[in-house]
Amino acid sequence: MKIGLVLSQTPGYSETFFTSKIKGLRDNGVEVLLFCQAKKNDFRLCPVIESPKVSRNPLTQFWYFLKEFFLLLPHLPVVLRYIKLERNEGTGIFLILKKIYLNAHLLKAKLDWLHFGFATMALGSETVAKAIGAKMAVSFRGFDINVYPIKHFNCYKGLWKHVDKVHSISQYLLSKAVSMGLPAETPFAIITPAVQLDSLPSSKVQIAKGSIKIVTIARLTWIKGLNIAIETMDILKKKGFGFTYYIIGDGDENYTERYKFMVHELELKEEVVFCGKLSHKETLEQVSSADLYVQPSLNEGFCNAVLEAQAMGKLTIASNVGGLPENIVDGETGWLFESQSHESLLQQIEMVLALNEADRIKISQNAKKRVLEEFNIENQKRAFLDFYNIK
C-alpha cells in the first residue's frame, strides 16, 4: 500500500503526532510519501515531494509553469480526468489551469490513499484523489473547524462531497463538522494525540510554599482566552496569593501587545512572565517544575499541552469547552471550569490549592495512569493501521 500525506512542511522532531504515524506505517510495510510546501533538511523518515514553486517574478513564474506542464505530459490521462472533475464542479478554465499547476506534484503521484493532514490543506485540491484513482482522507484539528470557517463560511462544501474518510482528534470536532455539512454517514475514526512518555522530564506533585508557579502554553491569540487567566491572576494577587504565571508561546502582534498592556495596567509585571516561543524540550522543563497548569482557552480541538501536563502528573485546570472534556476527566485527572469566567477559574484554583497532599497525589496518579493507558504512541499507531484497513 502507498499513502501520500499532505502537510505544509515536514514535521519537526517534537511533532510526534505525524512522526509516530509515519514510523508506524513504515514499520508495517506501508510506503509513505510526504507532500509539502517546505522541507526541513533534517527530515529523513520518508521521501518528500515539494509542491510547485510560486514566484512574484512573472518571467520566473512562467518558466515554472512551462516546466511543470512538460513534466505532466506523461500523466495526461490523469490531467484530463482532473479537468473533467473540475468542470463538473463549475470551475472556470483559468482557475483550472492554476489548480493544475498548484496540484502538479499530487497529480503525478500513484497512491492508494491521499491524506490531507489538515482540512485546510485540502482546499483547492478536493478532486485530486479521484483524478489519480486514490481514496481521499482528511484530518480535523482545532484550527480547521473552530477558526478558519469563521472567516470562510461554507469553505468545506466541496470537500464534504469528495472525502472518503475523515480522521478527527476529538468527537467534538467531528460533531461540529457534521453540523457544518459533513454527511453523517461519512466513515470516520477518532484518533487523539498521544504522548511520547519516555521523552518527558521527571516531575513531582507539588504546591510550593510561599509563591507557586502557574504555567500556560498557548499562542498569543484571541481563542486561547489569556485575558481570562490574566484577570484571574489580578484577583489572586489582591487576595494575597504569591505566584508567578508563565505564558509560553508567541503569536499575533496585536494580541501580544493587548495582553502585555493588560498586564501593565493591572500592575502584574512582576507576577506574569511572557516567555515567548520555547523549544519543545524547554517547554516541557517549564511544565515539569510547575505547581499548576492552566488552559483558559475559549475553544480547543483537543490540546496536546493539556495532555502532556497530565502525563507529567501536573495538577491541571482547563476550560470546559470543545475537546477539553475528552482530554480531562473532571475531578479525576484534573478540573474543568466554566469557559470565559475568571470567577470560575479562580474558584477552581483556590480549591486545588486547598487540597491536602493525599488528594493531590491521587489526581496526579489518575492523570498519569489514564495517559499511559489511553494516549500512548503504540495505541495511536495501531489506530492508523485500522484507519487504512491495514492488517
N, C-alpha and C positions, 0 to 999 in steps of 0.2 A: 504493500500500500504506500502511496505517496501523498503527503499532506503539505499544502502550502499555507504558511501562517503569515498574515499581513499585519505589520506594525509600522509605526512612524520611524522608529530606529531600532537598532539591535539592543536587546535588554542588557542592563548593567549587571554586575556580579550580585548586587543586593536584590535584584528583581526576581526573586525566587519563583514567583507565580509562573513566569514564562520559561525561565531556565530549567526548572524542575520538570515542567511539562515536556519540553524538548528532549531532555535526557531520558525521561520515562518512555517516550515514544520510540526513540532510537534504540534503547535497550531491548525493546520488544520487536525489533526488526523493521520498524517503520522508517521510511525515508522522509525527512523533513527538509523543506526549503523555506527560507525566510525571505520575504519580500519587504524591503524597507526603502525609505527615502534617504536615510543616512546610516552609515556603517561605522561602528567603533572598531579601531584596529585590533583590540584585544579579544574580539569575539571569535570563538573557534568551535562552537557547539555544532554548527551545521552550515551548509552553503548559504550564502547571502546573495540575493539578486536585487540590485538597486533600481529604483524607478527612473524613468527618463528624466534628464536634467531640464531645468527651466531657467532661461537666461533673460535678462532685461535688454540685452543687446539683440536687436532684430536680426542681424546677419548671423550671429552665433546661434540664435534660436532656429532660424531657417535651416542651418546646417544640421542641427539636432533632429529636426523634423525629417529631413531627407534621409538621414542615417537610419532612423527608426523605421520609416516606411519601407526602405530597402530590406531591412532585417526581417520585416513582417511578410515579405513576399512568399517565403516557403510556407507560411501559415495562412495563406489567402482564404481557404475554406472557412477557417475559424473567424477571420475578419469579416467575411461576407455574412456569416451567421450572426455575428455581433451586430452588424449594421441592420440586419433584418429585425433582430430583437429590439434594438433601439428605435427603429422606425415604428414598430408596433406600440412603443411607449409614447410616441408622438414627438420624439426628439428631432430637432432640425438638423439639416445636413452639416452645417458649420460646427455645431456643438458635437455632432457625432465624430467629425474629424479630430476635434480637440480631445474627446474622450478616448478615441483610438490611440492617440499619442500618449496620453497620460496612463493608459492601461496596457501599453505595449508589452511591458515586462510580464504581465499576467496572461495576456493573450497568447504568448509564445510558450506557456507552461503546459505540461501534460500532468494532470493531477487527478486524484480520486476525490479529495476534499480541498476546497478553498475556504480557509477560516480567517475571518477578519477579527483581530484581537480586540477591537473596539467597534461599536456600532457606527461611530462617526467615520471610521476608516473605510466603511463600505459605501459611503455616499459618493455617487458618481461612478460606482463600479457594480451596481446592483445586478446587471445582466451578464457579467463576465463569466461567472461559473457555468451558466447554461451554455454560453458560447464555446467554452473549452471542454464541455462534457463532464464537468465535475459537480459534486454536491456542494452547496454553499452553507457554511456555518458562520454565526456571528456571536460575539460575546457582549454582554451588557455589564457596564461598570457605572459608577455613580455619575460621572460627568455626562455619559451618553444619554441617560434617562432623566436625571434631575436638573441638569443645567442647560445643555445645548438646545433642547426643544423649546425652552422658554423664549429664545430669540428667533428660533427657526421652526415655527409651528408647522406641524404635519410633515416634517422633514423626512420621516421614515416611510412614507406612503409607498414608495417604490420598493423599498427594502422588504416590507412585510409581504409583498406579492411574490418575491423570488427566493426568500430564505428557506432552506430545507430543515434546519435545526438550530436552536438557539441554546447558548450557554449563559447562565446568569450567576453572579456571585452571591445573590440572595433571592429569596422568594419575593421579597418586597419589590425588587426591580423588575422581576418577571411579571408580577401582577400589575405594576404600573405600566409596563409595556403593552400588556393586553388592553388596559384602559385607554391606551393611545392608538389602538388599532391593530395590534398584532393578533392574528387569528388564534383563538383559544385552543384550537386543535393542533397548533404547531408543535412538533416534537421538541422537547427541551430537557435540560439537565441542570440542576443546581449544584455547582461545584464552587465551594467557598475558597478564599485564600487559605494558605497553610503556612505554618511556621517551621523554619529550619531550626529545630530545637537545639542542635549541637552548636549552633553559631551564637547563641545568646550568652551574654556575660552572666556571671554568678550574681545573685541578688538575694536579699532577705526582706522579710516583712518588718517594717519599722514605722514608728511615729516618733520623730525626733523630739527631744525635749528642748524647749525654747523656741527655735524657729524651724518650721517644716519646709520641705521642698516639694513644690507642686509643678508638674510638667504637662504641657500640651504640645502635640505635634500637629501642625496644620499650615496649609498655605494661607497667606495673609489675604483672604478674600471674604466676601460677604457671607458665603454659605457656611463658613466654619464657625460663625457665631462668637467670635472672640470678644466682641463688645459685652456679651453676657458674662463671660468669665471675668473680664476686667472690672465690670460693675460689682461683681461678687467679691473680688479682691478688695475693692474700696470699702465694702461693708465689713469684711473680715478685719481690715486694719482698724477701722473705727471701733470695733468690738474688742480690740486689744490682742488679737492673734498675731503671733510672729510667723512670718512666712517669706519665701521668695518664690515667685511664679516665673517659670522659664517657658517661653514660647519659641518652639523650634520650627523654622520654616521661613521661606520668603514668599513674595507674591506681587500682586498688582501694586504699583507705586502709590496710587490714590488711597487704597485701603491701608497700606503700610503707614502712610502719613496720618490717616484718620486714627488708627489705633495708637500710634505714638503720641499724637496730640491728646487723645483721650487720657492716656497715662500721665501726660504732663499736667492737664487740667485737674486731675484727681490727686495730684501730688503723690504719685506711686512710682516715681523713677527709681527709688531705692528698692522697691519690692518687685517690680516687673522687669524682667530681662528679655530683650529680643535677641535671640541667639543667631538669627539668620539661618541659612541653609547649612546643615552639617552633613558629613558623610553618614552612611548607614551605621557604621561602627561607632562613631562619635555619638549619634543619636541614641543608640541602644545603651551606651555607657551612661548618658544623662538619665535615661529612664530607670536604669538599674539602681541608681542612687536616690531615686525619688521616694517620698513618703506617700504621695497621692498622684495618680494620673487622671486628668480631667479632659473629656472631649465634649465641648459645648456646641457642636455643630447644629445647624438648622436642618440639615439632611445629610445622610451618608448612604452609599450603596451597601457598604459593609464596614469598612475601615480596618486596614491592616494594623495600624498603630495600636488600636484598642486590643486587637488580638495578641499582638506581641507583648503589650503591657501585662495582660493576664497570664501569658505564658511565663513571664518572669515573676508571677505571683504578686504583682503590684495591686494595691487597693485602687480599683478603677471605677470612675464615675463618668457616665455618658448620658447624653440627652436621649429621650425616648422617642426617636424618630427613625424613619427609613429602615435600613437593615440592622441598626444597632440592637434592637431587641432580639435578633437572631444571633448576635455576637455575644452579648452578655445575658446571663440568666439572672434577672433582677433579684437581689437578696441572697443569691447563692454563689455566683462567681464575681459579682460586682454590683453596681447600683445604677439605676436609671432615674433621671429627673425630668420634670416637665420642660419640654423644649421652650426656648425663648423666655424662660423665667429665672431671673437671678435669685429670686426668693426661694424657689425650689432647689436650685443648685446649692445655695447657702445652707439650707436645711440638711441636705444630704452630706455636705462636707462636715458640718457640725456633728451630725450623727456618727459619721465614720470616725472622726477624731475622738468621740466619746466612747467608742467600743473598747472593751477590755482586750487584753492580749490574746486570750483564747479564741475569741470571736474573729479577731483579725486574722489569726493563723488559719482558722477554719475556712474563711472566704478565700484566702490566698491559696491554700491547698486545693480547694474545689476548682479554682480557676486554672491552675496548672494541670490538674488531672483531666479536665474537660478538653483543654487544648491538646494535650498529649494523645488522648483517645480519639478525638473527633476532627482535629485540624492539623494532622501531621502530613508530611510530604508524601509518604507512601500511599495514604488514602487518596490523595489528590491524583497521583499518577494512575492508580487503578481506575479512578473515576473517568479520566480522559480516555483510557483504553476502551472503557464501556461506551463512552460517548460516540466513538467512531466505530463501535461494534468490532473491536479487535479482540480476538480470543487468544 
